[in-house]
């Protein structure tokens, strides 16, 4: 007879040593999720290894998944992904995208199984900031950043060991660092010595990296997210922020109108003559048309760059801009997984946002819940003009944050 999951935190496993062993087994699956980031055919190892987590959990606890309010939304999302894989004209690309999503969801569930106290969540936050610091250290070797994208960098920074066009996209790395930045800030204000040290060491390099990358979308999202956090922290700022936004819009109008604001926030997508705002509006308009034409199935997982350039208003004879995605997180989810998948994705995001808010109101592991709120706000703001947190490896960080948010809400106020 299987043991009920409700007994997991109190009576299952029966001894501390067995409980610690089970927790360590669960945690070992966090790095194993990265097997699904390997290119084909090597990622097949991840497809074989990760189901072992769910099988082990079922044997140890009695169910394959933790019982959370997020399960229904995750099921909706996965249902949309399966449908998207069935209709996709680019199956291999769809399998790669689905693998990255499975890696993130597995990390999400592992965190819910292992983050039982504030100390656990603080350690997870420190590990995430360590990932951000690792990205900074790889900047000269693996990122194709430009020395004169917005402004010309000092001569001593105008170098890279990675040929242009061969490294990671600086906008992706900038978006990741923007999301991790508030977590590093929270570590600095932690009451735990090790976490304070990690935050203090990471903040300077992360600021420097954001300066070097010149990822304007990341800057916009980070400033907006910090503004949201300031509003949560000091309620009197809530009416002030819209006034500041109106002032910024007025200043933008005086400097050159709506196009000036978009050129500051975003970079060009790829056409030699079109402005960034015009390119994005064209992509968004086409995305909406494709979603209306295929509301339940989308155009298929991983199929965007194979379908969109040849779909109306373009044609195979006169293809449009070849872009890797629709440059909008929510449009891209709907294109890949249909409206069913989009509902699941937005549902998980909203649930975890409110979970972090409840933890913030209770003061659990303060100020970490506020930092998670800010990070999720940055994901949403960044997603309005880009979609790096879907299909790409960056989405693993999003699911890691979602797991921390839900875990913070599930922690008992008396837990230490």
Wavefront OBJ file of the C-alpha trace (Angstrom):
o trace
v 0.000 0.000 0.000
v 1.374 3.421 -0.922
v 1.793 6.059 1.739
v -0.192 9.291 1.354
v 1.785 12.322 0.239
v 0.308 14.431 3.033
v 2.515 12.502 5.442
v 5.700 13.353 3.492
v 6.764 16.383 5.541
v 6.085 14.752 8.936
v 6.349 10.971 8.810
v 7.818 10.116 5.436
v 10.636 9.063 5.413
v 10.641 7.734 8.980
v 14.176 8.664 10.058
v 16.198 11.822 9.621
v 18.962 9.973 7.759
v 16.485 8.495 5.258
v 14.805 11.882 4.872
v 18.167 13.517 4.169
v 19.076 10.788 1.693
v 15.772 11.201 -0.167
v 16.213 14.973 -0.298
v 19.726 14.556 -1.699
v 18.421 12.172 -4.359
v 15.776 14.724 -5.350
v 18.358 17.525 -5.490
v 20.592 15.462 -7.756
v 17.967 15.787 -10.462
v 18.490 19.576 -10.633
v 21.790 19.282 -12.561
v 20.434 16.263 -14.452
v 17.721 18.480 -15.958
v 20.511 20.198 -17.904
v 20.923 17.016 -19.965
v 17.907 18.227 -21.925
v 19.901 21.299 -22.974
v 22.325 19.150 -24.972
v 21.930 19.253 -28.756
v 20.342 16.360 -30.571
v 20.951 13.447 -30.430
v 22.635 13.786 -27.007
v 19.568 15.263 -25.335
v 17.957 11.830 -25.635
v 19.805 10.951 -22.397
v 17.751 13.602 -20.627
v 14.506 12.130 -21.941
v 15.507 8.803 -20.366
v 16.930 10.168 -17.099
v 14.325 12.737 -16.039
v 11.352 10.339 -15.891
v 13.364 8.534 -13.196
v 12.641 11.468 -10.857
v 8.898 11.000 -11.187
v 9.239 7.210 -10.833
v 11.434 7.583 -7.732
v 9.045 10.094 -6.203
v 6.066 7.815 -6.800
v 7.877 4.953 -5.097
v 9.057 7.075 -2.143
v 6.000 9.267 -1.571
v 3.082 7.617 -3.293
v 2.563 10.084 -6.146
v 4.657 11.253 -9.055
v 3.954 14.962 -8.532
v 3.691 17.192 -5.460
v 0.123 18.252 -4.752
v 0.035 21.940 -5.560
v -2.432 24.430 -6.975
v -0.125 24.729 -9.977
v -0.685 21.158 -11.189
v -3.821 21.961 -13.184
v -2.088 24.806 -14.987
v 1.000 22.686 -15.671
v -1.282 19.988 -17.114
v -2.923 22.570 -19.394
v 0.492 23.773 -20.534
v 1.777 20.273 -21.227
v -1.442 19.381 -23.052
v -0.897 22.346 -25.345
v 2.726 21.310 -25.879
v 1.733 17.757 -26.824
v -0.830 19.095 -29.308
v 1.782 21.509 -30.636
v 4.213 18.625 -31.174
v 1.561 16.622 -33.021
v 0.869 19.400 -35.539
v 4.386 20.805 -35.807
v 5.986 20.738 -39.263
v 9.383 20.954 -37.512
v 9.352 17.952 -35.183
v 13.028 17.966 -34.219
v 12.938 21.644 -33.326
v 9.714 21.006 -31.398
v 11.287 18.141 -29.452
v 14.221 20.377 -28.486
v 11.851 23.106 -27.295
v 9.719 20.618 -25.367
v 12.856 19.181 -23.754
v 13.888 22.580 -22.404
v 10.371 23.032 -21.012
v 10.443 19.592 -19.362
v 13.806 20.469 -17.790
v 12.315 23.618 -16.278
v 9.158 21.898 -15.013
v 11.190 19.087 -13.436
v 13.406 21.619 -11.644
v 10.194 23.334 -10.497
v 8.864 20.146 -8.908
v 12.231 19.187 -7.403
v 12.350 22.570 -5.660
v 8.850 22.073 -4.270
v 10.015 18.741 -2.845
v 13.223 20.045 -1.285
v 12.646 23.664 -0.192
v 10.986 23.095 3.166
v 12.513 25.861 5.308
v 13.633 29.482 4.795
v 17.245 28.288 4.970
v 16.615 25.963 2.018
v 15.175 28.800 -0.082
v 18.052 31.120 0.789
v 20.517 28.464 -0.376
v 18.566 28.004 -3.617
v 18.612 31.773 -4.176
v 22.379 31.839 -3.597
v 22.798 29.019 -6.131
v 20.780 30.981 -8.694
v 22.919 34.075 -8.141
v 25.965 31.837 -8.552
v 24.590 30.885 -11.983
v 24.335 34.597 -12.806
v 27.914 35.161 -11.692
v 28.990 32.265 -13.906
v 27.282 33.943 -16.875
v 29.263 37.104 -16.161
v 32.536 35.182 -16.082
v 31.714 33.603 -19.454
v 30.898 36.973 -21.002
v 34.246 37.517 -22.784
v 34.328 33.960 -24.114
v 30.790 32.957 -25.066
v 28.675 36.068 -25.725
v 28.651 38.043 -28.981
v 28.339 41.475 -27.410
v 29.096 44.673 -29.291
v 31.376 47.445 -28.086
v 29.340 50.242 -29.721
v 25.696 49.142 -29.735
v 24.291 52.072 -27.744
v 27.473 53.838 -26.690
v 31.150 53.199 -27.325
v 32.774 51.257 -24.538
v 36.194 52.206 -23.169
v 39.083 50.783 -25.157
v 40.066 48.267 -22.477
v 36.598 46.681 -22.763
v 36.588 46.583 -26.552
v 37.730 42.982 -26.871
v 36.329 39.464 -26.879
v 37.726 35.982 -27.285
v 34.619 34.895 -29.196
v 34.282 35.830 -32.888
v 31.200 37.985 -33.641
v 28.133 35.928 -34.457
v 29.485 32.774 -32.828
v 28.455 33.327 -29.216
v 25.242 33.654 -27.250
v 22.879 36.520 -27.998
v 23.632 39.423 -25.605
v 19.898 40.158 -25.258
v 19.323 36.660 -23.862
v 22.171 36.979 -21.370
v 21.060 40.500 -20.449
v 17.513 39.297 -19.797
v 18.799 36.495 -17.571
v 21.016 38.840 -15.560
v 18.168 41.352 -15.172
v 15.974 38.622 -13.659
v 18.701 37.364 -11.312
v 19.750 40.873 -10.217
v 16.929 41.421 -7.647
v 17.693 38.023 -6.110
v 21.311 39.142 -5.632
v 20.041 42.345 -4.002
v 17.937 40.276 -1.590
v 20.989 38.218 -0.630
v 22.824 41.402 0.369
v 20.039 42.154 2.875
v 19.858 38.592 4.172
v 20.584 37.824 7.818
v 22.715 34.871 6.706
v 26.450 35.521 6.364
v 27.176 33.224 3.414
v 24.249 34.541 1.369
v 25.262 38.151 2.092
v 28.748 37.355 0.826
v 27.414 35.770 -2.380
v 25.178 38.765 -3.062
v 27.924 41.292 -2.348
v 30.385 39.490 -4.635
v 27.867 39.096 -7.474
v 26.229 42.534 -7.605
v 29.186 44.509 -8.973
v 30.045 42.108 -11.819
v 26.364 41.812 -12.783
v 25.976 45.598 -13.019
v 29.160 45.761 -15.076
v 27.907 42.999 -17.385
v 24.581 44.764 -17.965
v 26.555 47.905 -18.809
v 28.786 46.015 -21.263
v 25.989 43.990 -22.913
v 23.970 47.128 -23.738
v 20.790 45.015 -23.732
v 18.195 47.791 -23.737
v 15.215 45.487 -23.299
v 16.843 44.104 -20.146
v 17.456 47.646 -18.833
v 13.824 48.593 -19.430
v 12.521 45.446 -17.742
v 14.906 45.801 -14.798
v 13.949 49.426 -14.146
v 10.270 48.585 -14.473
v 10.606 45.604 -12.150
v 12.453 47.656 -9.549
v 9.701 50.249 -9.813
v 7.109 47.539 -9.151
v 9.121 46.359 -6.149
v 9.369 49.909 -4.828
v 5.596 50.193 -5.092
v 5.145 47.004 -3.067
v 7.653 48.185 -0.471
v 6.386 51.763 -0.139
v 2.736 52.167 -1.043
v 2.995 55.937 -1.396
v 5.093 55.287 -4.512
v 2.164 53.608 -6.284
v 0.569 56.906 -7.494
v 4.018 58.423 -8.103
v 5.141 55.755 -10.586
v 2.405 56.497 -13.180
v 3.261 60.196 -12.926
v 6.921 59.378 -13.564
v 5.884 57.275 -16.566
v 3.807 60.129 -17.963
v 6.776 62.446 -17.482
v 9.027 60.012 -19.341
v 6.521 59.763 -22.199
v 6.316 63.556 -22.415
v 10.111 63.802 -22.504
v 10.208 61.132 -25.186
v 7.682 63.085 -27.243
v 9.843 66.169 -27.017
v 12.884 64.168 -28.092
v 11.318 62.542 -31.115
v 8.042 60.744 -30.507
v 7.019 57.121 -30.124
v 9.726 55.741 -32.396
v 12.392 57.304 -30.181
v 11.168 55.379 -27.134
v 11.103 52.058 -28.974
v 14.593 52.590 -30.371
v 15.886 53.244 -26.868
v 14.236 50.133 -25.393
v 14.803 47.648 -28.213
v 17.436 46.981 -30.816
v 16.726 46.232 -34.469
v 15.563 42.725 -35.265
v 17.328 42.296 -38.567
v 16.005 44.251 -41.540
v 18.375 46.814 -43.009
v 15.850 49.659 -43.252
v 12.982 48.987 -40.866
v 12.908 50.455 -37.379
v 12.636 48.205 -34.369
v 9.086 49.302 -33.492
v 7.849 48.757 -37.044
v 9.465 45.316 -37.169
v 7.917 44.247 -33.907
v 4.470 45.568 -34.804
v 4.633 43.576 -38.045
v 5.669 40.411 -36.164
v 2.982 40.895 -33.516
v 0.262 41.541 -36.109
v 1.193 38.394 -37.986
v 1.362 36.430 -34.721
v -2.173 37.516 -33.813
v -3.412 36.477 -37.254
v -1.761 33.065 -36.906
v -3.229 32.602 -33.405
v -6.705 33.500 -34.686
v -6.281 30.997 -37.530
v -5.033 28.209 -35.207
v -6.359 28.992 -31.707
v -6.332 25.456 -30.303
v -3.178 24.017 -31.812
v -1.008 27.010 -32.618
v 1.341 26.557 -35.563
v 3.312 23.831 -33.777
v 6.125 23.558 -31.258
v 9.377 24.976 -32.620
v 7.805 25.810 -35.974
v 7.857 29.614 -35.889
v 10.957 30.311 -37.980
v 9.872 27.659 -40.488
v 6.302 28.965 -40.856
v 6.124 32.697 -40.107
v 8.382 33.969 -42.949
v 6.122 32.237 -45.497
v 2.714 32.821 -43.865
v 0.424 35.752 -44.805
v 1.071 38.588 -45.392
v 4.211 36.924 -46.829
v 4.487 33.998 -49.209
v 7.091 31.418 -50.297
v 7.825 33.637 -53.299
v 8.223 36.779 -51.178
v 9.229 35.612 -47.685
v 9.309 37.981 -44.763
v 11.836 38.520 -42.010
v 13.376 35.269 -40.763
v 13.181 35.703 -36.972
v 13.662 32.953 -34.372
v 10.505 33.946 -32.481
v 7.657 36.470 -32.393
v 9.479 38.793 -29.945
v 6.649 38.534 -27.443
v 6.630 35.872 -24.745
v 2.862 35.365 -24.605
v 2.303 35.398 -28.363
v 5.090 32.842 -28.737
v 3.574 30.471 -26.168
v 0.222 30.659 -27.963
v 1.901 30.043 -31.328
v 3.725 26.975 -30.019
v 1.130 25.470 -27.674
v -2.177 27.106 -28.616
v -4.475 29.030 -26.309
v -4.732 25.990 -24.023
v -0.993 26.087 -23.426
v -1.070 29.874 -23.014
v -3.773 29.588 -20.324
v -1.634 27.066 -18.466
v 1.490 29.205 -18.732
v -0.220 32.403 -17.585
v -1.972 30.467 -14.816
v 1.309 29.159 -13.376
v 2.878 32.606 -13.653
v -0.054 34.341 -11.912
v -0.321 31.700 -9.193
v 3.368 31.934 -8.331
v 3.233 35.735 -8.394
v 0.450 35.726 -5.796
v 2.233 33.012 -3.815
v 5.304 35.245 -3.551
v 3.039 38.144 -2.575
v 1.473 36.112 0.253
v 4.933 35.083 1.482
v 6.000 38.727 1.375
v 2.975 39.780 3.436
v 3.768 37.089 6.025
v 7.437 38.089 6.131
v 8.711 34.626 5.233
v 12.470 34.766 4.536
v 12.216 38.528 3.956
v 13.176 40.218 1.656
v 13.453 37.203 -0.667
v 9.721 36.999 -1.611
v 9.809 40.649 -2.677
v 12.862 39.953 -4.825
v 11.046 37.018 -6.461
v 8.065 39.304 -7.123
v 10.357 41.822 -8.800
v 12.059 39.071 -10.829
v 8.712 37.759 -12.101
v 7.691 41.313 -12.957
v 10.910 41.647 -14.971
v 10.051 38.431 -16.840
v 6.656 39.857 -17.817
v 8.036 43.252 -18.846
v 10.899 41.703 -20.799
v 8.436 39.322 -22.414
v 6.460 42.193 -23.937
v 9.217 42.748 -26.503
v 11.130 39.456 -26.485
v 10.597 35.778 -25.699
v 13.838 34.498 -24.247
v 12.011 32.741 -21.387
v 10.301 30.303 -23.743
v 11.895 27.651 -25.995
v 15.394 28.712 -24.930
v 17.614 27.560 -22.051
v 16.735 30.771 -20.196
v 13.301 29.395 -19.346
v 14.969 27.059 -16.821
v 15.692 30.152 -14.691
v 12.026 31.176 -14.926
v 10.847 27.791 -13.657
v 13.477 27.909 -10.909
v 11.978 31.237 -9.779
v 8.457 29.843 -10.003
v 9.482 26.932 -7.796
v 11.008 29.305 -5.228
v 7.859 31.461 -5.249
v 5.514 28.536 -4.606
v 7.892 27.008 -2.025
v 8.001 30.270 -0.070
v 4.217 30.249 0.169
v 4.194 26.620 1.366
v 6.764 27.148 4.123
v 5.325 27.178 7.615
v 5.690 30.553 9.417
v 7.373 28.651 12.282
v 9.870 26.826 10.064
v 13.563 27.673 10.512
l 1 2 3 4 5 6 7 8 9 10 11 12 13 14 15 16 17 18 19 20 21 22 23 24 25 26 27 28 29 30 31 32 33 34 35 36 37 38 39 40 41 42 43 44 45 46 47 48 49 50 51 52 53 54 55 56 57 58 59 60 61 62 63 64 65 66 67 68 69 70 71 72 73 74 75 76 77 78 79 80 81 82 83 84 85 86 87 88 89 90 91 92 93 94 95 96 97 98 99 100 101 102 103 104 105 106 107 108 109 110 111 112 113 114 115 116 117 118 119 120 121 122 123 124 125 126 127 128 129 130 131 132 133 134 135 136 137 138 139 140 141 142 143 144 145 146 147 148 149 150 151 152 153 154 155 156 157 158 159 160 161 162 163 164 165 166 167 168 169 170 171 172 173 174 175 176 177 178 179 180 181 182 183 184 185 186 187 188 189 190 191 192 193 194 195 196 197 198 199 200 201 202 203 204 205 206 207 208 209 210 211 212 213 214 215 216 217 218 219 220 221 222 223 224 225 226 227 228 229 230 231 232 233 234 235 236 237 238 239 240 241 242 243 244 245 246 247 248 249 250 251 252 253 254 255 256 257 258 259 260 261 262 263 264 265 266 267 268 269 270 271 272 273 274 275 276 277 278 279 280 281 282 283 284 285 286 287 288 289 290 291 292 293 294 295 296 297 298 299 300 301 302 303 304 305 306 307 308 309 310 311 312 313 314 315 316 317 318 319 320 321 322 323 324 325 326 327 328 329 330 331 332 333 334 335 336 337 338 339 340 341 342 343 344 345 346 347 348 349 350 351 352 353 354 355 356 357 358 359 360 361 362 363 364 365 366 367 368 369 370 371 372 373 374 375 376 377 378 379 380 381 382 383 384 385 386 387 388 389 390 391 392 393 394 395 396 397 398 399 400 401 402 403 404 405 406 407 408 409 410 411 412 413 414 415 416
